[in-house]
Amino acid sequence: MTTSAEIAVERQGGTVVARLTGEIDMTNAAYIGEELTKAVPNEALGLVIDLSGTRYLDSAAIELLFDLARRLGRRRQRLKLVLPSSSPLRRVLLLTDVQTAAPLHDTLEEALTDAG
């Protein structure tokens, strides 16, 4: 069974913004990882992933976020995540300590203005 997820990528200033909607799990995490990696050129400051429209994340999705943070870090780029505090998925990300690899922000605007 393959779950559906959609990726919309745009550039805002020096940062690549990817909006992920749907479900991210072991059936599509590798594909999403490849697409996100290809979307971030070397000259970009980093990647902001907006998970506001995401309904489900499994362990493969969590590992994908850690892997993206490591890859971008090697290129001196940062990964930031957007997920409203009201989202049930935020607890999953906090329990897995994703914020140690990629800071969590409530809004896209907050993530884009955060210099850290």
Number of C-alpha atoms within 10 A of each C-alpha: 4 10 12 12 18 15 14 12 18 11 14 11 10 13 20 21 25 23 18 20 18 17 21 27 21 17 15 16 22 15 12 19 16 11 14 19 14 9 17 20 14 11 11 18 18 22 28 26 25 25 23 22 16 18 15 17 18 14 14 16 21 18 15 19 23 18 14 20 21 17 15 18 14 10 14 13 18 22 24 23 25 24 21 18 14 10 15 12 18 19 12 16 16 12 10 13 14 19 16 11 18 20 17 24 20 17 16 21 10 12 22 19 8 11 6 7
